[in-house]
């Protein structure tokens, strides 16, 4: 039975009619999408062999303040960010992916429909260039300190559950756009390796990664609301704990979509303080990789096709939310990716469904917070291609390995609670309108994720419960200096404490201004591992001796 409900086609028809009959359809001048949100202090993402990686954020239009913490300048004019209720329920597809920033970008730093310069090419991007040296010991007979790059540690693979986003890997993302405030084209190029300083890993050079058209009709329903329609190949991102990104763990609770298709977002102001939001999309993977029977695993410079042949995969998703006073966002999500092309008993169809609810607090004097619950149901997930990336899992086979083990078929259920909270002392004392990052501050960040896993597959070897949590304290005494310390506890199997590990990471952050697009930080990381702690890919097959210490020098900048 075809799984796309009738209103899936209805959303496409509705968007088409809106374009045809909107009184503001496709104007030629730059437009506006509501009142810009007040600047706020948001929140501060590395890969497995055959899967790409996320990374961080976009340009800030805030004018850097004078290099004097006593300055009482007025906040900079922020014109690049529409109201929260006008941004859609998930993260904007055009937003850069800021992973691993020590200090999150300020309000107005995202590229949106309001800051597209008409009839010229707009260029935005993000880069992260790391130096990471692991310090370990040799095998018996080959003692002494050993130096490794990249480090041999348990939390560095982006597509594994144990990933902590603590040692940001290489990431470059370039976003080109052209058009006006009503319609514009977007192209993204990306890579999660820098070939001049590494071997030529073909899978890491993502090339032209996304391309889509955005149609923006913010006053289709008059001053109370309108729509955004994205059509093409782009990411929908749902369940992001961070103010602008995937949060401290760099993963999405409900899913980041990887398909060609469309997403229609609608918003309507019920009252001046309450806005209803609806989002719906359909799509499909353009193709799936062919698995040659009997062939050994491909070399590391080629994509891994999974242990079994994936089938053509489709996606359908729907979201409903309400935004209250531009600060509190309550939303419900449902996403399903499935196959519908079984031809014999040896290639059964499969599906991955994820659904749940979330609450998100932003632009508040009391901090930015997130709490979400998701229920994931999978059947023969190894047959499902990567239409949904959720819980550190890029493909169906990746989800299977993370939660049910290598030999399983990917059938089971996962219940997840994900939370994050960021408190800024300066924002609390001055209020979000008065403080926008222009002076000294003290930040406290808390985060955690719990998973309860079940399955009827007798071949499953996965843990039934997983838990990881941590915190970070950041002190910014001077415009050019920040001091931070982060702690992570990772328990991949609550039934076996010997698989757990802890990470402690003090770091020094260097910038040229309190409100700055760049940062360079120097970090020392100490790992406390147990007997059965498993190293991250590719150092777990065959296993090698891990590093206990890592020294990092990481440069990041967005524009």
N, C-alpha and C positions, 0 to 999 in steps of 0.2 A: 504494500500500500504506500502511495506517495505521502511523504511526511510534511509537505509544505501546506499549511492551511490556506483557506481561501483569502484571508486578509493579507497574506504575504503578497499576492498579486495586487490586492487592493492598494497597498502602500505605494507601489509603482504607479498605478493608475492615478492615485491621488496627487502624487508629485507632478505627474505630467499635466494634470488639469490645473494645478496651482501655477505652473509655468505659463500655461496658455492664457489664464484669466486673471492673474495677479495684476493689480493696478500699478505695481512697482516693478513688474517683471523685467529683469535684465537691463537695468539702467546702466549708463556708460560712465557715471562718475563714481568716485569712491564714496562709500556709504558709512553708516554707523549702525552698530548693533547694541543699542542701549547705553546705559550709563556705565562707565568703567568701574570695576570693583575697587574698593580701597586696598592699597598695598598691604600685604601681610607677610609675615615671616613664615614661609612654607617649610618644606622638608627635604632633607637630602634623599650604580648597578654593575660575566666573563664566560665562556662557552665550552661546550663539549665538542668532540671532533667534528661531528656532522651537523651541528646546529648553530645558528647565529646567536648573537648576544645583544641584549639591550644596552643602552647607555643613556645620557642625560638631556638637557633643556634648552630654552630659546632666549632670544634677545630681550634685554631689559631696556625700556625707554627711560628709566630713571637716570637723572643726571647725577653723576657721582658728587657727593658732598665734599666740602673742603677737608683737608687732612687735619682736622681739629675736632676732637670728640666733644668739645664744648659748643660746637656750632649749633645755632638755633634756626637754621634755614627752614623754610617751609618745605614740605615733601615735594619731590619732583612731580611734574605732570605725567601721569601714566595714562596713555591713550591706547595701549595695545591689548587691553583685556576687557571683554564685555562682562556683564553681570554673570554671576555663577549660574543663574537660572537660564541663561542664553547659551551656555556652553555644551549642552547635551548631557546625558547621564554618565557616559564614560568620558575618558580623556579625549581631547580633540585629536583627530587623526593627524593633523598637521603639527602637533606639538612634538618637539624634540624629546628624546628619551634621556633624561638626566640620570644616569645611574652612577652611584658612587661619589657624588659630590659631598665634600665634608660639610659645606654650608649650602643650604638650598637657595635657589634664586628668589628674588623678591617678587612681589606682586607686579603683574603687567609684563612678565618676562616671556610669556608664551606668544608665538606667532599665531594670530587669529584673523578672522575676517575684517576686523576693524583697523589693522595696521598694514594691510596689503596696499602697496603703492601702485596706483592704477597705471596700466599701459607701460610697464617696465618690468624687467626681471628682478624679483626679490630673492635675495640670497641669505640664507640663515644656516647655522650649523652648530656642531658640537664636536669636540675632540677630547680624547683622554689618552695620554702617552705615558705608560708606566715603566719604571725600572724596579724590578722585584727580585731580590737575591735571597734564596733560601740557604740557611746554615744548618748542616746536618753532620752526622758522624758516619764513618765507613763501616763496612762489614769486617768481621774478624780477620785480622791479618792485613787490613788496609785502613788502619785507624787514622785519626786526625780529623780536623774540620774539613768538611766538603761543602763546596759552593754550587748551588744549582739555580739556573734561570730557564724556565719558570720554576717557582718553588714546588717542592713535593709535599703538598699539604692536603687535608681532607675536605676543604670547603671552597675550592677554587673553580669547580665546574658548574657553569650556569644552568645546565640541564640536569643537575642532580639535586635531590632533596636537601642534602647537607650544605648546600651553597649558602653563604652568609653575606655576600656582597661586601666583604671586608677588604679584599684585595682587588680593586678594580682592574680589569684587564684592558688591553688595547680596544679602542672603539672610536670610529670616525663616522659622522653622519652629516650629509649635506642636503639641504632642502631648497629647491628652486621652485618658484611660483610666478605665474603671470596671469594678469586679468584685472578685474576691478572688484568692488565690494559685493557685486551681485553674482558674478561667475568667474572662477579662476581655475587654472590648471596647476597641478602639483606633481613634482618628481622628486623622489628621494634616492640618494646613493649612500651606500653604507659598507663598512668593512669592520671585522673584529680582529684584524691583525694588521701590522704595519710592515710591509714586505721588505723595506730597505734594511730593517734591523732584524729580520727573521727569515726563515725559509719560505718559499713561495707556496703557501697553503691555499690551494684553489678554493676550497670550501669557505674560507674566511673572507674572500673578496666577493661580497654580495652584489656588487655592481648596481644596476638600476633595480633597486629593491621594491619600490612602490611607484605607482603612477595613477592619478585619479583626478576627477573634476569635482569641484564644490560649487553648488548652487545655493545662494543665501537669500532668503526672503524673510527678513526678521519682522516685517509688519504685514504679513499676509492676512492676519486676523485683526488688523488695525493696530493701535498702540499696545494692545494687550498680548500680542504674541505673533509667532510665525514659524517658519521651518528652516532647516538646513538639510540638504540632500547631497550625500557623497556617493559618487558612482565610479567604480574602477577597482584597482588593487590598492588597498590601504588597510591599516590596522584599526580595529575597534578594540578599546581597552577598558575592561570592566572589572571592578573590584581592586582599585589601586589605593593602597593605604596612604600614600604620600599626597601632599597638597597638589603636586603637579606630576608625580611620577609613580612608579610601582613600589615605592617605599623602601624601608631599610633592607628587606630581603630581596628586592628586585623581582618580585613575582606578582601575578594577578590572581585574585581569589576565584573569580568566575571565569575569566579567560581573556586572552588577547587573540583576536581573530586573524587568520592568514588565508584569505580567499580573494577571489575576484567577484564583485557583486555590488550591492547597494545598501546604504543605510539611510533611513529617513528619520530625522529628529524633529519633534514638534514641541512647542512650549506655549503655555497660556496662563496669564495672570488672573487667578480667581479673585484675589484681593491685592492691594499694593504690597503685602508682605508674604503672600502665598502664591507659588507658581507650580502648576502641574506640568510634568514632562513625560513624553512618550517617545520611545525609540524602537524601530523595527528594521530588520535587515535580512537579506537572503544572499547566498553566494555559493561558490564551489571552488575547489582546488583546480587550477588550470590543468594539472597533470600529476601523475604519481610516478615514482621511480620504478624501473623494472628490476625485479630480483631474478637473477639467473640461477636456476636450480643446480645444486652441486658445486657452485663456485664458492671459493673461500671468501672471507670478508674482504672488501675492497681495501686498497692501501689508504692511509690516513688523509691523503690529499684529495680523495673522492668521497662524495656523500655516502653515508651508510643507509642502505635501503630498508633496514629492519630485518628481523629474523624470518619473517614471512611476507609474502607478496601483499602490499597494500592495494586497496581497491579505490576506484574513483569516489571522492568524498564530497558531500554537500554540507551546507550550514544554514541554519535558521535560528534567529535570535530575536527576543522581544524584551523590553525593559519599561518599567513604569516607576516614576519617582515624583517627589514633591520637594521643593526648596522653600525653606521658611526664613524670611528676613535675610536672605543672601548669606546665611551662615550654616544652617543645618540642612543636610541633604539626606532624605530617606528614600531608599530605592529597593525594588525587587527585580530580579534578573532570571532569565531562562535562556539557555543556549543549548542547541543540540547539533552535533555533527554525526553524520551517518553515511553508510554505504548501501547501495541498492542495486547490486550488479552480480550477485551470486550466480554462478553457472554450474557448479557441481558441489558435492558434499565436502570436498577438500578445501574450498574457498568460501567459508560462511561469511555472511554480512556481519557488520558490527556497528556499534554506536557508542558515543560518549555524550552524555547529557549532564549539564551542570545547572543548578538553580539555587537561589537563596536570597537573603536580604542583607542590607548594610545600612549603617548610619555613619555620616561623616560630618565633622565639625570643622569649619574653616573660618578665617578672618575673625577669630574670636579673641577677646582679651584673655581668656582662660586657656588659650592654646589651640592647636590643630589636633583633632583626634579621629580615629577610625575604629569601627568594630563591625565585623561581618561574619556571617555564617553561610556556608555553602554545602550542598549535598551533591555529590557526583556519583552518577550511575553509569557503569560501562559494561558492554558486552562485546567480546572478541575485539578488544581495543587494538590489538596488534595489526588488525586489518584496516584501521582507520588512519588516514593520513592527517597531517598536522593542521587541520582547519581551526582547532582551538588549542592554544597554549595556556595551560593552567597548572598551578602548584609546581613550578619548576620543570614542567614536562612539555617538550616541544612537539612530539609526535605520539601516536597511540602506543608505539612500542616503548617510547621513553616513559610514558605514564605507567606502563606495565612493569618495567624494570624498577622504577622508583617505589612502587607500592605493593607489587605482588611477586616480583622476582623474575629472573631471566627465563625460566622454563614455563611460566604461566601464559595463558592466552589473553589476559587482560579483562577478565570478567569479575566484577565486584562492585563494592560501594565504598565511598570515602566521605566522611563528615569532617568538616574543617571549620575551626574558629581562628580568625586572623585579626590581630589588633595592633594599633600603634598610637602613640600620644607624644606630642612635642609641646613643651612649655617654654615660653620665652619670658624671662623675668622683666626685661625692659618693656615688652608689650603689655604685660600685666600692670606695671606701674604707670605707664603713660597712655595705654589704650591703643588699639590697632590703628586709629586714625592718626595719632600723634607719632607713633613709632613705626618706621618702615625700614629699619636696619641701619640707620645713619649714625649710630654711636655704640658704645660698649654694651655688651649683653652677656647673659648667662643662660644657656639652653640645657634643658633636660629632655632626653628622648628615651621612651620605653617601647618595646616591641616584642611580639611573640606569635607563635603559630602552633596549633595542636591539631593532629589528624587521628581519627579513629577509622580503621580499615577493616573491611570484612570481605569474604569471598567464599564461594562454594567450590572453587577449583582445587582439586587435590594436589596439583603440582605447584601451588603457590608456596613460596618461602619467605614472603614479606612479613614485616612486623605488624602487629595488630594496633599498636599505638605509637605515635611519634610526637615529639615535643621539642621545640627550640624557643629560646627567649633571650633577651639581652637588654642592654641599656647603654646610653652614651651621655657624657657630660661635656659641654663645650663652653669655654670661657673666651670672650673676645675683648681683651683689655685695650687694644690699640687698633687703629684703622688698618695696619699692615700685619697684625699678629693675632692668631688664635691658638688656643691650647685645648686639646680634647683627649678623652680616654674612653674606649669602647670595650664592652664585655659581651661575649657570646657563650651561651651554653647550648650545645647541640646534642640531642638524644634521639638517634635514628630508631631505636628500639627500646621502649620503656621496660620491656621484659628482660633486657640484657644491658646492665650498666657498663659493661666492658666495651660496648660499641661507641660510647659517648666521648665527647671531647669538649674542651673549653678553650676560648681564645681571648687574650687580653692585648689591646692595641692602643698605646698612647701615641699621639701625633702632634706635630707642630704645623700650623696652617699659615701660609704666607700669601698676602694679597696686596694690591696697590691702593685699595680704598675700602671703607666700610661696605659700600654698595659697589660690588665689583663683579665683572663677568668671568674673571679668571681666578684660579687658585693653584698653588703649588704646595703640596704637603709632604712632609717627611714623617714616616711612620715606622715604629718598631712593633713587631707582632710576636707574641709568645704563645705556643701551642702546648696544651696539657692533654695528652692523649692517653688512652687505655689500651689494654692488651689486644682487643679486637677492633680498634678504630680502623676504618677503611679509608685509604687515600682516594682522592678524586681522580677521575679519568684524566690522563691515560696512565697513571702510575699505579693502578690497581689490577692490571692484567698484562703481565704477571706483576704481583705486588713487589714493591721495593721499599727500602727503608726511608721513612719520612723525615722531613725537616722539622726541628723544634722551634726555630727562630726564622723570622723574615725581616729584612730591611727594605723599605720601599721609598722611592722618590717618584711622585705621581703628579703630572701637570694636566690640568683640565681647563677648558674655556668654551663658552657658548657665545653666539653672536646672532 
